Amino acid sequence: MGIHYFIQGLFVLVGLLSVLAAICNWNWFFTAQNTQFIVRNVGRKQARWFYALIGILMMGTGIFFFLSIQGTV
């Protein structure tokens, strides 16, 4: 059961990283090769909104599954 907590924590941490990158407008994040597809197609401002939304969804997913596992134990 311990692997579930690790994966949920990873979701929350990666989501937090994405939200912080969007809020702080980190250049290293938005110039990375993996983010260039979104930045080129919609622009940096919309890419920041997109990654903030993705981050919130990832954190929400991690928290939701943490709470649902807590309810079954």
Buried (B, 14 or more C-beta within 10 A) or exposed (E): EEEEEEEBEEBBEBBBBBBBBBEEEBEEBBEEEEBEEBBEEEEBEEBBEBBBEBBBEBBEBBBEBBEEEEEEE
